[in-house]
Amino acid sequence: MTGFEVTQKMNQDIAVLYLKGFLDAHTAPDLEKAFKDLIEEHKYNILVNFFDLDYISSAGLGVFMGFIEKIRENNGDIRMSNMTPKVFKIFDLLGFPKLYRIFKNEQEALTSFTE
Amino acid sequence: MKSDEKQYELKIPSQTDNLELIRDFVSKVSAKVGFHDDDVDKIQIAVDEACTNVIKHAYDKEGEDHIGIIIKIDYQKLAIIVTDRGKGFDPKTLELPRMEAYLAELRVGGLGIYLMKTLMDEVNYDIQPGVRNEVRMVKYLLKDKNEKINFTSDTSQ
């Protein structure tokens, strides 16, 4: 089984989450935990890098929906970068690009937090 | 079974850690019968969503019972039937979310049904609670439902 991995790196005051593998109903709790930890630490500027994510289902999409309100209330944001066309298609199908800022690469996304 | 129909089946414990196995099964069969990668991806997500619903809602506990996945192939389409014998639901109460309003309200959950309906050509339910609940999803190999694939013809025509 290839599973799912989420790792975190700080870039100044922006927490970058790197997703890898398959995000589904089985692995979504791992991502939920990563967001909960960040919120507990009052880290509200979050960039999610999708470079190594091969698959996402609605359970994974639901995680972003579950935290965005709380994060924006605290003047933060969840921004996204490096999606493969396959993963972007699912986001696009559900109209998520209207709700989340999605960038081609990590640098563009990081810069957007300073605008 | 009709002579030009092939059938593949998987019966698996109703647990989220089996979703990856289910996706592999469905993708490999879909690719084998000629679906392009794009459609294989769509079929895989739709089946994941249907099975996730069974695991989360049909049974009280994970692993309590099984999910059945039956794939029927004929010359023009692939039908996937996801079965369980859990508590079932009333398909009439299933509302397809209006995505714009949905996103505006930042709601969680309920996206699975939307994906199933959007990614597949047909989605139907047959619900007999505790006996056999069935979600049947169809994807046509060709856009034109009435056209049959002729495997011996020259595709360049």
Interface residues (C-beta under 8 A of the other chain):
Chain A: M1 T2 G3 F22 D24 A25 H26 Y55 S57 S58 A59 L61 G62 M65 G66 I68 E69 K86 K89 I90 L93 L94 G95 F96 K98 L99
Chain B: T16 D17 L19 E20 R23 D41 Q44 I45 D48 E49 T52 I55 K56 M99 E100 L103 L106 R107 V108 G109 L111 G112 Y114 L115 T118 L119
